[in-house]
């Protein structure tokens, strides 16, 4: 089912604008934050993301994951970007993150145009949005801005990040701890309609799942040979595989169809089909008859704004870094 309808986009904008404005006012961020202090901020970030996409289209989708990992650890404060021993960036869950150079490129240009004004946290929020827009099929949404950069980054704090092998109940709990609900979980998981995952994150499902010497029974048996060919037993764990088979470069709802067809690559994705609550939400994105439908692009924008306001630092909290990888 196609969920994107051009003649509805104006209505989407009205709904999104009202939602974003309400969320921004309640959380301390707001639309148009840099309107006078750095009016070119969005164009500069968008240009950096587009340039990276031209060089390697596989990199920008990773910015959504980076934003997710930043927000879920001490809030959306760009602490994921800090370099140094035992920082978040060095923790195992973040070892495969990509796209740091995109944020650095945008920050360098912004420091030239409006020095000391735009936070790295806001750059990351905008870059995550722009990486989605590059994949098409979704209306542009406003990103409330005004975050400040955090001063603390500890690898130990990443222990409770949602993981690639988390059960559904664990995922729901981790999202709830950040003020997000099951619908946000299913919606934001839909970001996997673009991008890739390393074989190391799911190959255990293909050969020796739960020490059974066999594959995860939730994998479609017709799909198993494809995954095994891409990720041979004992092969290169860093090899990357599309998360949304058949539609990896387009932002659409086919990710949910793959879950229904037992073709989710990550265990944390596929288990969304095994739980009655999350399965019902997947079905709503697919437009199953008898259920109130959900429009993916509208809901994704809404959930991204909600996530982007987790524990934000504003006002005099934190700082505005001159270099995103180091505290001033």
Residue, then its C-alpha position, 0 to 999 in steps of 0.5 A: x500500500x502506498x502511503x504518500x499522496x501528493x494531494x494530501x501534503x498541504x494537510x500534512x503540513x498543517x497537522x505537522x505545524x500545529x504538532x511541532x509548534x505545541x511540542x516546541x513550546x512545551x519543551x523549550x525548543x522552538x521553530x525559527x530559533x536562528x531566524x535572526x542569529x543565523x538564518x542560513x543554518x538549515x541551508x548549510x546543514x542540508x548542503x553538507x548532508x547532500x554533499x555526503x550523499x553524493x560521495x557515498x549514499x550509504x552514509x547519511x541514513x546513519x545520521x538518524x541512528x546517531x541522533x537516536x543514540x544521542x537522544x537516548x543517552x542524557x538527552x539530545x545534547x550532542x554528547x555522542x559527538x565528543x571524542x576522548x577516552x571512555x566517551x559515548x562514542x567509544x562504547x560498543x553500541x556506538x562503534x558502528x556509527x557513521x557520519x561524524x564527518x558530515x556534522x563536522x563539515x556543517x559545523x565548520x561552515x556555520x562557525x565561518x558564517x555565524x561563529x558561536x551561535x549554532x549548537x552541535x545538537x541542533x546540527x545533528x537534529x537537522x542533519x537527521x531530518x535531512x538524511x530522511x528527506x534525501x530518500x524521498x517520499x516524505x514531506x519536509x517537517x519543521x525541526x524545533x531548535x534551541x538545544x545546547x551542547x552537553x558537557x558530559x559524555x560517558x561510555x557507561x551511560x550507553x548501557x540502556x540504549x535500545x539494542x539490536x537483540x532486545x525483546x519487545x517488552x524491553x524496547x517498550x520499557x526503554x522508550x517509556x523511560x524517555x517519555x515515548x510510547x509503543x507507537x513511537x517505537x514502531x514508528x521510529x523503527x520504520x527509519x530502517x526503511x533506509x540504511x544498512x546493518x553490519x552482518x555482526x549485528x544479526x548473523x547469529x540469527x542465521x546459524x546458531x540462534x539461541x545455541x540451537x545450531x539452527x536459524x531463528x525460526x521467525x525468519x522466512x525460510x525463503x529469505x534465509x539463503x539470501x541473508x546467508x549469502x550476504x553474511x557467510x558463517x564466519x565471514x566479514x562481520x563489517x559487511x553491510x546489508x540493507x535493512x529494508x530488502x527491495x526498498x533500501x533507498x526509498x523512505x516508505x512503509x515497505x519496512x512494515x511489509x517485510x516484518x509481516x513477511x518475516x523478512x526483518x533483518x534485525x531481531x529487534x525489528x522482527x519481534x515487533x510482529x510477535x507482540x499483539x500491541x506492536x503488531x497491531x501498529x505495524x498493521x495500521x501502517x500497512x492499512x489493514x482493513x478494519x483498523x484505523x490507518x496510520x500515515x507513515x510520513x506524518x507519524x514519523x515526523x511527529x515521533x522524530x520531534x518528540x524524540x528530539x526533545x528528550x531531556x534537551x538542554x536550553x537557555x544557559x545549560x551546557x554550551x555552544x561548542x566551537x568544535x563538535x568533538x570537544x568541549x570548549 
